[in-house]
């Protein structure tokens, strides 16, 4: 499996063997072996939900392994907490920033490790000096006393890196460090990485930008669905090899299109714009329309504004502008309930946070959006409700012993089926699905794809958001690509994967972006 | 793969299952324990007269606790209920004594039913203000109702310049002579206020279990964002629970004014704390989403019996407070133990499934 074994120049600093990590609902890591080589950039790549972040959380001591072992410099270790990992020289810069916007840059860098005077009061002078030194090393003109919230996201990311460096990390994990950086900042980061490498620091680099990986990496490991599918030195690695390892040959079971004619246009969005806090737009003048029975795939990288667009449709952003039309009539309802009544239903991206009420039963969850169907006046017919719940549990093939079992006892795939069932029970004409296959196993994925096909054949229009290239190519009747809140490409079902990826890249120099934008 | 877990979930009666069952029924167990203890330790505890007396004490707290149960299930809190009891009591007293003065030497007088209706509306109005502050102006429930605690208490004191409205016997000419019956009357051998409590309990339990509104209350507290995305009108749900809580406070204000035939502006101080305690003891989770009306009623009885029983045993009121506090803390500690155990059982099942 590992072609890069035994490189004398880059000794293995940390290695993980037979790692298994189980979350309620999913198995995130299945028997994973992973090495971090010192003085080198170890690239980790895989699709969303492949298990990269879980693996890094395990190394950083945020999560503990269900099974398997970690060796650091030849001795077995088990990190009980993040502090434990930090004490062992492991620093991590998470994808989601873990910073305090109301504190100053210096306070953020030294959070929970404040240098003290006489063991009591915070030594502000040292904080300032050391932060200034770090910022100089990172070539950033950031004053340590600036409140963090005033910095741009890219600068905040630099602060996060400074925080890891301040802890003298010997192993530094960078989880999508460039996702919010400008081109100039990326160059700075790469210089810092080279410098750290020369100092013998082992770097783990996670990113979705494949060209970047090839440029910066020395070793590459590819994860797919919690398993390692490729591990070698970067020599001779090209984008097709990575894509092949990431999405595999014919691993996922996509069902065939059920041939059917599209109906007339059911839904149209015109000039949807959602301003971003701190300037710019999360969704930028986006227009699209969907016909009955059509499956539209909305592809793009994280932060492209896809989920926010769906939320705009569900009236979640009062400060968005633009117009939505349902069957030619404008939707003006300002509540989700109103939008649902007009025939729109959403399957949210984050099942746990947005899709389900975790402490309720399967039955209560699946009927939550449709309670009016079982009520006469204010009286709820529990008999009717139970019958309808049972019907949808069967229709969605949810595997559960009793509808009254708690939703949290179900696996991720079955939970997702309940969320979809809930949306379908409202009788939608347009179904919005945000990452419908995230965090569920392959079998359940196939079932959900099959379900989407069937629904489309029944005349329901589907708009689904995905970061999974293979998924968007196989399922969509039409592919719409978003980048930086804008529509950056529109393709038919037999689109060229390379062109779709190119359209999704938020090209760093501004002029490239204009080329792609229509 | 999944079917194994589900079967494991149904496979009954391991050691954990019994423990879980016992923990789930903890309020009932506590009630039985205090009952058994005091029937043994306190003389005359087990008599009908004493039972009715305790019930009347419990009822006051139980009304408020029912209102608070809904509020807490949505993930909020209502600290103003005690003050609203005082305020609505004063309104009732004013209406019985003076009616509404419309000037020119004229005044409008009301009969008992009309007085009760106006007082209830006043309570709902105060709850509505709480609700608007929370839903429209995004004030944290703790702060909004803390503010209302002071405002309502101040308003109650302003009503009479801090004095008591005495002799609320009503006037047969206006049809308000039946006012004292609200708190003191009997019907079919039981006090009227107990009948009211039974009716309110059944109504609240019905709302909780058999109406879309009830389901929405639980959903709002279980996951507000998720509920909103599912089409639950979260703001309306919150408005309802605070207005309902205000109504409960108004009922208590009426009962106390009627019982004492007097309205004192300081009535109801710290009632909110007893009510919260009853709800929590009955298994209502302060983080929202969980709680049952019947549990709250049992919780109110545990607290009521505990304090009355200790009085009958001659325990000092200082010790009573200590005991009450310990019982409440113990209830929450057990609650946490139950959640942890439940989570552990669930995760164990997941691990079996992944093999």
Contacts between the chains, C-beta under 8 A, distances in Angstrom:
chain1	res1	chain2	res2	distance
A	20	B	354	7.7
A	22	B	347	7.9
A	22	B	350	5.7
A	22	B	351	5.5
A	22	B	354	4.8
A	23	B	350	7.6
A	24	B	346	6.4
A	24	B	347	6.2
A	24	B	350	5.2
A	25	B	350	7.2
A	27	B	354	4.8
A	66	B	351	6.7
A	66	B	354	7.9
A	314	B	229	6.6
A	316	B	228	8.0
A	316	B	229	7.4
A	335	B	231	7.7
A	335	B	233	6.2
A	336	B	228	6.0
A	336	B	229	6.0
A	336	B	230	7.3
A	336	B	231	4.8
A	336	B	232	7.9
A	337	B	231	4.2
A	337	B	232	7.4
A	337	B	233	5.7
A	339	B	231	8.0
A	340	B	231	4.4
A	346	B	229	6.2
A	348	B	226	7.8
A	348	B	229	5.8
A	353	B	223	7.4
A	353	B	225	6.3
A	353	B	226	6.9
A	354	B	223	7.9
A	354	B	225	5.6
A	354	B	226	5.2
A	354	B	229	5.2
A	355	B	226	6.2
A	355	B	229	7.6
A	356	B	223	7.1
A	356	B	226	6.1
A	357	B	218	7.5
A	357	B	219	5.1
A	357	B	222	3.8
A	357	B	223	4.7
A	357	B	226	5.6
A	357	B	227	6.6
A	357	B	289	7.1
A	358	B	222	6.8
A	358	B	223	6.6
A	359	B	222	4.9
A	359	B	289	4.9
A	359	B	290	6.1
A	360	B	218	6.7
A	360	B	219	6.9
A	360	B	222	5.8
A	360	B	289	7.8
A	364	B	215	6.6
A	364	B	218	7.7
A	364	B	219	7.8
A	368	B	215	7.0
A	368	B	219	5.8
A	368	B	227	7.3
A	368	B	230	4.7
A	368	B	231	7.8
A	368	B	232	7.1
A	369	B	230	4.6
A	369	B	231	4.8
A	371	B	212	3.9
A	371	B	215	5.8
A	371	B	216	7.6
A	372	B	212	6.5
A	374	B	212	8.0
A	375	B	211	7.3
A	375	B	212	5.1
A	378	B	211	4.9
A	378	B	212	7.1
A	378	B	213	6.6
A	379	B	210	6.4
A	379	B	211	6.6
A	380	B	210	5.2
A	380	B	211	5.3
A	380	B	212	5.6
A	380	B	214	7.7
A	380	B	215	7.1
A	382	B	210	6.9
A	399	B	2	4.3
A	399	B	3	5.8
A	399	B	6	6.3
A	400	B	6	5.9
A	401	B	6	4.3
A	401	B	7	7.0
A	401	B	9	6.3
A	401	B	10	5.0
A	402	B	10	7.5
A	405	B	6	7.4
A	405	B	9	6.3
A	408	B	346	6.4
A	409	B	5	7.2
A	409	B	6	7.7
A	409	B	9	5.6
A	409	B	346	6.0
A	409	B	349	7.0
A	410	B	2	7.6
A	411	B	1	7.6
A	411	B	2	5.1
A	411	B	5	7.3
A	411	B	350	8.0
A	411	B	353	6.9
A	413	B	2	7.8
A	414	B	2	6.2
A	422	B	230	6.7
A	426	B	231	7.4
A	441	B	1	7.9
A	443	B	1	7.8
